[in-house]
Amino acid sequence: MRPFFYILFFSSLTTLSSIAQQRDLVPYVNPLTGTANSTTLTAIKHGAGTEQLANTIPAVGTPFGMTQWTPQTRLTEQKCVAPYYYKDNLFSGFRGTHWLSGSCTQDYGSFTIMPICGAPKTQPNDYATTFSHAGEVATPAYYGITLPQYHLKAEVSATARCSMMQFSFDQDDDCYFIIRPNSDRGKGAVYIDPGQHEISGYNPAYRIYQGQGQPAGFSGYFVVQFEESFEAPRVFHDSTLLEARSMESQPGIGSIVKFKVHKGSILKVRIGTSFTSIAAARENLRAEINHWDFKAVTKAGNDAWNQALNKIIVDGSQEKTKKIFYTALYHTMQHPRLFNDVKGTYPAFSQSYEVKQLATGNYYDDFSMWDIYRAQLPLYEILHPELVNDFVRSLILKGQQGGWLPIFPCWNNYTAAMIGDHAIAFIASAYNKGMRDYDVAAAYRLMRQNAFDTAAPADYQQGKGRRALASYLQYGYVPLEDAVPFAFHNKEQVSRTLEYAFDDYALSTIAKALHKNDDYRALQQRAQNYAHVFDTALGDVNGRYANGSWYKHPNRDQKLFFITEGTPRQYGFYVPQDVPGLIRLTGGAAKFEEALDSLFIKKEYWHGNEPGQQIPFLYNYVNNRAKTAARVREILANEYDEGPGGLCGNDDAGQISAWYVFAAMGFYPVNPVAPEYALTVPSFDRVVIHTGHNTVTTLTTSTQPGVKRNGKPYSALVLRHEDLMKGGAFEIGK
């Protein structure tokens, strides 16, 4: 069995000798950050609609766990609707959720538990009750809320796959517990077993983006066990109550059971979840919570989060800055999601209810890859390399089971969401930084297939293979005539060209290491394709037709159809593989610096859109580290806060938060594939990083110019990954 409470994530923390010696950092985390509309400057200027929502939730769980637990203020699993919003005032239960943190996607396989007192009700609009933020407490390991209408307090804590809830009552009453699978499609089931004090069920998952609405081939399964026996077990669909023990495939289904409670009494519930079966959910629960001690579960969760947060210690600066930092670090540990049971069973990728068995490690899904390859995944290449190896092995398994390396694997399926082919970039990043505990040959075969082969029409329509690869290979860019069908985002040809050029560069680094010389030469040439969409007359990227002519009406500061979620000026700096080449195209170092300046002067920098997040660090490439430090300092101050509106748009599975963690530490992976980072000035007097190599690296700010490592002069612009992982002391001049 995998160990209790998902201990493997913390196995590398040997440099932290005991919990007693660690700092208590959990109080610095505010899980409510990002649950309201963004109040930051660029989000207000550039965001629109859902782009102004960070869409995080006050998730209770463990780092990278299977199921998060959240108070529920919205009922649906529909796209772009998170389970919880700070502005709402109606509580309708605790949800076992698989919401992709900080996204505009959808929940799946979820279910909700709601206590009500008085008369039995089955419609959420009838039993949802008002609450006050003054009556809620949220931490990474615990959430509690007071519900005055029902004279009770509800609390939840969790392990990686399971949860325990505790309900304290303030008066004698008849109280009911409602368990609902949250299917928007009238599917799922509930089963009541009074003899075991248990309710179980499932909620089928459905695909999103490519294959929209098709069955995802697995369900969210759950087992709910009460400490005490219940009365009057019934099932319902919508408002119809039935004297039955099960209900399947009806709209609005659920179960309801009754307890006679007394003032001062406490009722405990424990819940197991799985993606393979009800039996596996029960087994997960037996392995992770085999007792009724709520305080013990909460303490274990609190200790686990403290271990994770103590990987990075920051000193100096204001307490507010530390709160923003550790809240950001918490948000980086929501995804990718653990998908296997304690015994290693998991649903096969892109299959129909087929269960596979792991040989080693753990299997993960929900890779918001267009976002997280930039900084969120590189952060864990520093903090936990073995976890990264698990991620890569998971991607290889997906490619082997589905036939193609997935581009944006979520819901354990192909999605064709967003653009690029960044599973390649992530695997190359891990490989180049020494994480190679996986089948490198299998990984290369899958990556090469994505880069050189076009999927057959039936496979392509299901989201397999690069979008628009044929025209990209023919022209060296994606021409405007190619509308890029069978993609969640159509068109966006210039952005696709830029990102494919980066992915080709990424694969070329592995081809070179593996002596695939023909591939290396071809990919190196393709890595320069970014130049094919750089209009030197415009001084920026521009749309291009198949005959080589340019789009006639470019507006550098307007969102255009050939740019992904942004403008040419914002996206034109996305050449992380060859910044010197981009500088030459722009007209040299002076003009490049002017172009950077203009972006900020015109207030066109949009921090909420990932392809521009490396821009503030590009001043380093024209030897102006002072401007990098100034711009980074402005963004840290203006685009992050500690309140509910303190994230500058969709957190995108932790990428926006990971930017903060890196920048506040004083370095950033401008090119996440390369084993190096652009340096800047840390936000704290002292940063201590406990690396995944069991070494300790300390960065301190200094009044002296330049940078030193272990007392000797060091590059003021670039921090090498090898040096970071070896440990030592860096002094960073302001």
C-alpha angles and dihedrals in degrees: 000000000000106000124269116278095009094281095172092085089063099040093103094058095097091126087068099070099197143352090247090062094050126092119252098243100158092090088062091063119090108191090188091069109112096021094109137051112294116261095190123118104247094041090057092047101040107020125087132188111327091008087074092058120084087199095204120146132213089259120193114198141078130295111292091353128168099243130022122205120220141166107257123227097155122054105203135087090209124135118282094008112116119204093243136036124180093222092060121095104192121089116201102173147292112301126209093215141188094190112152100242115246094001141123094228130096140272119247140190091009132148135187136220117203129180118208131173130208117025121014116256131177105187115087092217088058100046102033108112136204121255138180127228086228086067098052131083119193128189131151090260102033143033125185131180135181117223107195095185091061096034094233145109119226122202135178136190129170154197126211096285104007144051143204123210129193127199122194119195128211099196144022109273149132106264130187134204119213121199115191131179102220099226115156087192102059092253135121133065146243128207127191123208107181093181091061094037085238142136121188137175148133143241116209117231121228130203126256131203106003108033089018110197097007118127110271091217098246140058139219105251125196142183120198118194124187122209090224135041117265135215136223099021111195140158129219145187114209104319097339114106117199133192092232139113099226143031130186138184100357128125116264096007126174147134130250129197132180134230129184103223133188135210108279094016122133126208121197129202129187125197135195126197136194142166094219110049148330089255090055091049088054090048092049089052092049090052099044105031115021096154141052100241105125093180091055092053091048093048092049090051092047091050091048093052091047089054091051095045092046089065084088122036120190126191132187129026124079124317088242090061091052090051091053090047098051092041087055091048089052090052091053089061100061099085155078090048128232106242106176132085125243090268093051100258117141139163112270114249117264092353135116112260093315115150122212132193122228119228093202143353125004135302121234137190141173098075107176084198102174086062111030102048088073101064114330096069093038088056090063091045082069100037103035119010094173090059088052090052088054090052092052092046088052092053091049091051090051091051093048094047097043099034097240135061104255119239100205107006113196133146084025089285145092112274110169084215120162120350140284129046100261101160080079091053092049095048090047090050092052092045094049091050093053102262103133107140093130139069100293093184092053091047092051093049091054094045092048091050090055092048099046109022133066116217120242112266096259092049092043092054088054091057101265121140133013117312114243093002094144095058092040090056093044098050104020088243137045106265122220091246088069105081090187100233123196092042131111088231111042122204112357086140099164094049090048091052092051094048095044089052089055093047090050089053089049093053091045090063091059092041088056093048091049092046093243088151100173091049091046094054093046093047093046089055091048090050086070093058089103087079090063091069096042108104104205091193089058094037091227144062117296140177115270133201126223091258090058098254121133131242104270102217109045119165109191093205100044128090103249132190094247093056124075112238094325150047134284091253091054096044098038093082093060101111101109092159095060114021092156089056091050089050090055092049090051091055104265139305097304094051092043090054089048089052090052091047092050092055091058097037091054089046089236095132106112112195093186092068112076102214090068099048094097092055099091089057094052092085085076088068091061090045096254103125091159091066091048089054092047095049093045090049091052093050094047089052099041106033101046133053138161099245132085091274094046100112121080098232134307109005088211100212091316104313096119089048093046089056089058093048093051097042093047090051089053106252140069138195100242087171103029092191094059119078094240142078136214110247128227135157115290118240090228134060089236134017120187117193121193099204128208088252091067091252130123123229120189125196119191130179118240137194089222119091122252132021130284132192116203088344096308127107114270135181111288092207109040134044113200117224091224091057092046092053094046090062128226140129124296123192112202117199117220 
